[in-house]
């Protein structure tokens, strides 16, 4: 039969503490990563006041996503390449 000894309880407490602080560290690293992504994203231009200087050229999205819209023929084209005379 397993007995409860002080040394076993101390080892269990040390393991639980290590897991607890490990999760705290992972949470802090994730929060720092999210702040870094947010500061390099579109919010960075709004804070510095550097908007688009040329309205014909949209700002590139940092995530590489291209907005598509459906034209009159039913084909999907990039929003920037669409002819707005429709």
C-alpha positions as CSV (number, residue, x, y, z in Angstrom):
1,X,0.0,0.0,0.0
2,X,1.2,3.5,-0.8
3,X,1.9,5.7,2.1
4,X,1.7,9.4,2.2
5,X,5.1,10.7,3.2
6,X,6.3,14.3,3.5
7,X,8.9,13.8,0.7
8,X,6.2,12.5,-1.7
9,X,3.9,15.5,-1.0
10,X,6.8,17.9,-1.5
11,X,7.7,16.4,-4.8
12,X,4.0,16.6,-5.9
13,X,3.8,20.2,-4.8
14,X,7.0,21.0,-6.8
15,X,5.6,19.3,-9.9
16,X,2.3,21.2,-9.6
17,X,4.2,24.5,-9.0
18,X,6.4,23.9,-12.1
19,X,3.3,23.2,-14.2
20,X,1.6,26.3,-12.8
21,X,4.5,28.6,-13.6
22,X,5.0,27.0,-17.0
23,X,1.4,27.9,-18.0
24,X,1.9,31.4,-16.7
25,X,5.1,31.7,-18.8
26,X,3.3,30.4,-21.9
27,X,0.5,33.0,-21.3
28,X,2.9,35.8,-21.0
29,X,4.8,34.8,-24.2
30,X,1.5,34.5,-26.1
31,X,0.4,38.0,-24.9
32,X,3.7,39.5,-25.9
33,X,3.4,37.8,-29.3
34,X,-0.1,39.2,-29.8
35,X,1.1,42.7,-28.8
36,X,3.9,42.5,-31.3
37,X,1.6,41.3,-34.1
38,X,-0.8,44.1,-33.3
39,X,1.9,46.7,-33.3
40,X,3.1,45.7,-36.7
41,X,-0.3,45.3,-38.2
42,X,-2.8,47.9,-39.5
43,X,-3.0,49.6,-36.1
44,X,0.6,50.8,-36.6
45,X,-0.4,53.1,-39.5
46,X,-3.3,54.6,-37.5
47,X,-1.0,55.4,-34.6
48,X,1.7,57.0,-36.6
49,X,-0.7,58.9,-38.9
50,X,0.7,57.4,-42.0
51,X,-2.3,56.6,-44.0
52,X,-2.4,55.8,-47.7
53,X,-1.0,58.7,-49.7
54,X,-2.2,57.3,-53.1
55,X,-5.9,56.3,-53.1
56,X,-5.4,54.1,-56.2
57,X,-2.9,51.8,-54.4
58,X,-4.3,50.1,-51.4
59,X,-2.1,49.3,-48.5
60,X,-0.8,45.7,-48.5
61,X,-2.3,43.6,-45.8
62,X,0.2,42.0,-43.5
63,X,-1.5,38.6,-43.5
64,X,-1.4,38.3,-47.3
65,X,-5.2,38.1,-47.7
66,X,-6.7,39.4,-50.9
67,X,-10.3,40.7,-50.9
68,X,-12.2,39.2,-53.8
69,X,-15.5,40.5,-55.2
70,X,-17.8,39.0,-57.9
71,X,-18.0,41.0,-61.1
72,X,-20.8,41.1,-63.7
73,X,-19.7,38.0,-65.4
74,X,-19.7,36.0,-62.2
75,X,-16.0,35.7,-62.0
76,X,-14.2,36.7,-58.8
77,X,-11.6,39.4,-59.1
78,X,-9.3,41.2,-56.7
79,X,-11.1,44.2,-55.2
80,X,-8.1,46.5,-56.2
81,X,-8.3,45.3,-59.9
82,X,-12.0,45.8,-60.3
83,X,-13.3,48.4,-62.7
84,X,-15.7,50.6,-60.7
85,X,-17.5,52.0,-63.7
86,X,-20.3,49.4,-63.3
